[in-house]
Amino acid sequence: MSVLCYNKGCGQRFDPENNPDDGCTYHPGVPVFHDALKGWSCCKRRTTDFSDFLSIVGCTKGPHNKEKPPEPVKPDVTSSGEKKDMDEQKPKFNEYIISAPKPQEAIRRPSPDEPMVRLQHKVSASLKQALEKLKLSENAEEKKEEDDNEIKIGTSCKNGGCTKSFDGPASDSDVCLYHSGFPIFHEGMKYWSCCKRKTSDFNTFLSQEGCTKGTHLWRKRDEGKKVVPCRFDWHQTGTQVIISIYAKNGVPELSYVDANSTTLNIHVIFEGEKEFEQKISLWGVIDVSKTIVNMMAAKIEVAMKKSEPMSWARLDLPPPVIQPKENEKNKDEADSEEENE
């Protein structure tokens, strides 16, 4: 009976009774994510594409491992020392009651149909240098590229979350279980945008079974500009909300962000032929005149000025839940009573 190998980067099934010392190719290190680059600490290869990261071949050989790694244990928070007497816990200073200032009146949420304004953007020196190098190397790269229509045995499926490899023409008929969304890493949690099964353990995240059925993708599609998912995150300060879009080498002439007080439309062209679009209905209200887009070599930041100094519970505003009308509700109840009679 075959079992699953839990070595990082392997994910294959094996027979425990036939487990040679060099039967598994895996990564002994840990995943590293830094400045939009993804890789393993045990080898030097880095990539910006998450599918490429998942398909990086292991750098170490050894036997398969059927032992599932333990879940990370949260540290127990315990009180230090014994409880002190109540007299010792009393403050040793005079107490004064200070009345808090009156809260400011909440700003009325503007209509989402306000006219959109194109935000001004600043291009960093690092992005300018990177784009110049890309232009110089374009001709050289085109000469080196060779069209190879043959799929090699052992090629990994490029769909996110799929661990299958190409074993021959029969592999094309297999059902591919994959994630149609994109990976999200926020506040220590890892999950896919399509199914949102959150976990803090990276191995558990990699082993999550896909939520969509389809066909395997053995080679990346290269058909000019294409809309692709792109990892983005956000954080806030007292006065600003910053969205970080990890799009490498964005093209300033073709990229733009339109906004009004409550809505954001993001359109980014990056890495030559990739296109990213995202429309966000913002949780709070922003001051469009003081909002700016900073374009850098490794990412794009949208720095939004809050219209009121308050903490946002989340980035986007959930769509309103339509409640059934009272008359329809009473009619349904009356109908159900008549049926019971």
C-alpha positions in Angstrom: 0.0 0.0 0.0 1.5 3.3 -1.0 1.7 6.2 1.4 2.4 9.9 1.0 6.0 11.3 1.4 6.1 14.3 3.7 9.6 15.5 2.6 9.5 19.1 1.4 9.3 19.4 -2.3 8.5 15.7 -2.9 4.8 15.0 -2.3 5.0 11.7 -4.1 3.5 8.4 -2.9 5.8 5.4 -2.2 5.8 1.8 -1.0 7.3 1.7 2.6 8.6 -1.8 1.9 10.5 -0.5 -1.2 12.2 2.7 0.0 15.8 3.0 -1.3 18.2 5.6 0.3 18.1 7.7 -2.9 14.5 7.3 -3.9 13.4 10.8 -2.8 14.5 14.2 -4.1 13.6 16.9 -1.6 14.6 20.2 0.1 16.0 19.8 3.6 15.8 23.6 4.1 12.8 25.9 4.7 10.9 28.1 2.3 12.2 31.7 2.0 10.0 34.6 0.8 11.7 38.0 0.5 11.1 41.0 -1.8 8.7 39.0 -4.0 11.4 36.3 -4.5 10.6 32.7 -3.5 13.0 29.8 -2.9 14.5 27.3 -0.5 17.2 28.1 2.1 19.1 25.0 1.0 19.6 26.0 -2.6 20.2 29.3 -4.4 17.4 29.2 -7.0 14.9 32.0 -6.7 11.7 32.9 -8.6 8.9 35.4 -8.5 6.2 32.9 -9.7 4.6 30.7 -7.0 4.0 27.8 -9.5 7.7 27.9 -10.4 8.6 27.8 -6.7 6.4 24.7 -6.1 8.0 22.9 -9.1 11.7 23.6 -8.0 13.3 20.2 -8.0 14.8 19.1 -4.7 18.6 19.5 -4.1 19.1 16.5 -1.8 18.5 12.8 -2.2 17.4 10.4 0.5 14.7 7.9 1.5 11.1 8.9 1.5 9.5 10.0 4.8 6.0 8.8 5.8 6.1 10.7 9.2 3.8 13.8 9.0 5.6 16.8 10.6 4.0 18.0 13.9 1.8 21.1 13.9 3.6 24.2 15.4 2.8 24.4 19.1 1.7 27.8 20.4 3.5 28.8 23.5 1.5 28.8 26.7 1.2 32.2 28.3 1.6 31.7 32.1 1.8 34.2 34.9 5.3 34.6 36.3 5.7 34.2 40.0 3.0 33.9 42.7 0.2 36.2 43.1 1.0 39.2 45.3 -1.2 40.5 48.1 -4.0 42.9 47.2 -2.2 45.7 49.0 0.9 45.3 46.9 -1.1 45.4 43.7 -2.7 48.7 44.5 -1.1 51.7 42.6 1.4 53.6 44.8 0.4 57.0 43.4 -2.7 59.2 43.5 -5.4 58.4 41.0 -6.9 61.0 38.8 -10.0 60.6 36.6 -9.4 62.2 33.2 -12.3 62.5 30.9 -11.7 61.5 27.3 -12.3 64.1 24.6 -15.6 63.9 22.8 -15.3 61.5 19.8 -15.4 63.1 16.4 -18.5 62.6 14.3 -18.1 59.8 11.8 -17.8 60.9 8.2 -20.8 59.9 6.1 -19.8 57.3 3.5 -19.7 58.8 0.0 -21.4 57.1 -2.9 -19.4 54.5 -4.8 -20.6 56.2 -8.0 -18.4 59.2 -7.5 -16.2 60.0 -10.6 -12.9 58.2 -10.6 -9.5 60.0 -10.5 -6.3 58.7 -11.9 -3.7 58.7 -9.1 -0.3 60.2 -9.7 2.6 57.7 -9.5 6.3 58.0 -8.6 8.8 55.8 -10.4 11.9 54.8 -8.3 15.4 54.8 -9.6 15.7 51.0 -9.1 12.7 50.4 -11.4 14.1 52.7 -14.1 17.5 50.8 -14.0 15.7 47.5 -14.1 13.6 48.5 -17.2 16.7 49.7 -19.0 18.5 46.4 -18.4 15.4 44.5 -19.7 15.4 46.5 -22.9 19.0 45.9 -23.5 18.7 42.1 -22.9 15.5 41.6 -24.9 17.2 41.0 -28.2 19.8 38.6 -26.7 17.1 36.6 -25.0 15.0 36.3 -28.2 18.0 34.7 -29.9 18.6 32.2 -27.1 15.0 31.1 -26.9 14.2 27.8 -28.7 10.8 26.5 -29.4 10.4 23.1 -27.9 7.0 21.6 -28.2 7.9 18.2 -26.7 6.9 17.8 -23.0 9.6 16.0 -21.1 8.9 13.0 -18.7 8.7 14.2 -15.1 7.5 17.8 -16.0 5.4 19.1 -13.1 1.9 20.4 -13.7 1.9 24.2 -13.6 -1.6 24.5 -12.0 -1.4 25.8 -8.4 -1.7 23.0 -5.8 -1.3 20.1 -8.3 1.6 17.7 -7.5 1.2 15.4 -10.6 4.0 15.0 -13.1 3.9 14.1 -16.8 4.4 10.3 -17.3 3.4 10.2 -20.9 0.4 10.9 -23.2 -1.9 9.0 -20.7 -1.3 11.8 -18.2 -3.3 14.2 -20.3 -6.5 12.3 -19.6 -6.0 12.4 -15.8 -8.2 14.8 -13.8 -6.2 17.7 -12.4 -7.2 18.9 -8.8 -5.8 22.4 -8.5 -6.4 25.8 -6.9 -7.8 28.4 -9.4 -7.0 31.3 -7.1 -3.7 32.6 -5.9 -1.7 32.2 -2.6 -2.2 34.7 0.2 0.3 35.2 3.1 -1.1 37.6 5.7 -0.3 38.0 9.4 1.3 34.5 9.6 -1.6 32.7 7.9 -1.3 31.0 4.5 -4.2 30.1 2.3 -5.5 30.1 -1.3 -7.9 32.9 -2.3 -10.3 30.3 -4.0 -11.1 28.2 -0.9 -9.6 30.1 2.1 -8.6 27.1 4.2 -6.2 29.0 6.5 -3.2 27.4 8.2 0.0 28.7 9.9 2.1 25.6 8.8 3.7 25.9 5.4 3.7 22.1 4.8 0.0 21.9 5.5 -0.6 24.7 3.1 1.4 22.9 0.3 -0.5 19.7 0.9 -4.0 21.2 0.6 -5.9 19.4 -2.1 -7.2 21.5 -4.9 -10.7 22.8 -5.0 -11.2 22.9 -8.7 -11.2 20.1 -11.3 -9.7 20.5 -14.8 -6.9 19.4 -17.1 -3.2 19.5 -16.4 -1.1 22.4 -17.6 2.3 21.1 -18.5 3.7 24.3 -20.0 3.0 27.9 -19.3 0.9 29.7 -21.8 2.7 32.5 -23.7 0.1 34.4 -25.7 1.1 38.0 -25.3 -0.4 40.0 -22.4 -2.4 37.8 -20.1 -4.4 38.5 -16.9 -2.6 36.7 -14.1 -3.1 36.5 -10.3 -0.6 38.5 -8.3 0.1 38.4 -4.6 -0.8 41.5 -2.7 -1.0 42.5 0.9 -1.9 45.5 3.0 -1.1 47.2 6.3 -2.1 50.4 8.0 -0.8 53.2 10.2 -2.7 55.8 12.1 -3.2 57.9 9.0 -2.6 55.7 6.0 -3.5 52.3 4.4 -0.8 50.9 2.2 -1.4 48.2 -0.4 1.7 46.3 -1.6 1.3 44.6 -5.0 4.3 42.2 -5.6 4.5 42.8 -9.4 8.1 42.8 -10.5 9.3 45.4 -13.1 5.9 47.2 -13.6 5.6 49.3 -16.7 4.8 52.9 -15.7 3.5 53.9 -19.1 0.9 51.1 -19.2 0.0 50.8 -15.5 -2.5 53.0 -13.6 -4.7 53.2 -10.5 -8.1 54.9 -10.6 -9.8 55.8 -7.3 -12.6 57.7 -5.6 -13.3 58.0 -1.9 -14.5 54.4 -1.5 -13.3 52.5 -4.6 -10.0 51.4 -6.1 -9.4 50.1 -9.6 -5.8 48.7 -10.1 -4.4 47.9 -13.5 -0.7 46.8 -13.7 1.4 45.5 -16.6 4.5 43.8 -15.3 7.3 41.5 -16.5 6.6 42.5 -20.1 3.5 40.4 -20.9 1.7 39.9 -17.5 -1.4 41.9 -16.6 -3.0 42.3 -13.2 -6.4 43.8 -12.5 -8.2 44.3 -9.2 -11.3 46.3 -8.1 -11.6 46.9 -4.4 -14.5 48.4 -2.5 -12.7 50.0 0.4 -13.7 49.4 4.0 -13.1 53.0 4.9 -13.0 56.4 3.2 -9.8 57.9 1.7 -8.6 61.3 0.7 -7.9 60.9 -3.0 -5.9 64.1 -3.3 -3.3 62.8 -0.8 -3.1 59.2 -2.2 -0.1 58.3 -4.3 1.3 55.2 -6.2 4.9 54.3 -5.7 6.4 52.0 -8.4 9.5 50.1 -7.4 11.5 47.3 -9.0 10.1 44.5 -6.8 6.6 45.8 -6.0 4.1 48.6 -6.3 2.7 50.4 -3.3 -0.6 52.4 -3.2 -0.4 54.7 -0.1 -3.9 55.9 0.7 -4.6 58.7 3.1 -7.4 58.0 5.6 -10.2 60.6 5.7 -10.7 59.9 9.4 -8.2 58.6 12.0 -9.7 55.2 12.7 -8.5 51.6 12.4 -9.8 49.6 9.5 -11.1 46.2 10.4 -10.2 44.9 6.9 -9.2 46.2 3.5 -12.4 45.5 1.5 -16.0 46.2 2.3 -18.1 43.0 2.2 -21.2 43.3 -0.1 -24.4 44.0 1.7 -26.6 41.1 2.6 -30.1 41.5 1.0 -32.7 40.8 3.7 -36.1 39.4 2.5 -38.9 42.0 2.7 -41.3 41.8 5.7 -44.4 41.2 3.5 -42.7 38.4 1.6 -41.6 36.8 4.8 -45.1 37.0 6.3 -46.6 35.5 3.1 -44.2 32.6 3.2 -45.1 31.9 6.8 -48.8 32.0 6.0 -48.3 29.6 3.1 -46.4 27.2 5.3 -49.2 27.3 7.9 -51.8 26.6 5.3 -49.9 23.6 4.0 -49.6 22.2 7.6 -53.3 22.5 8.0 
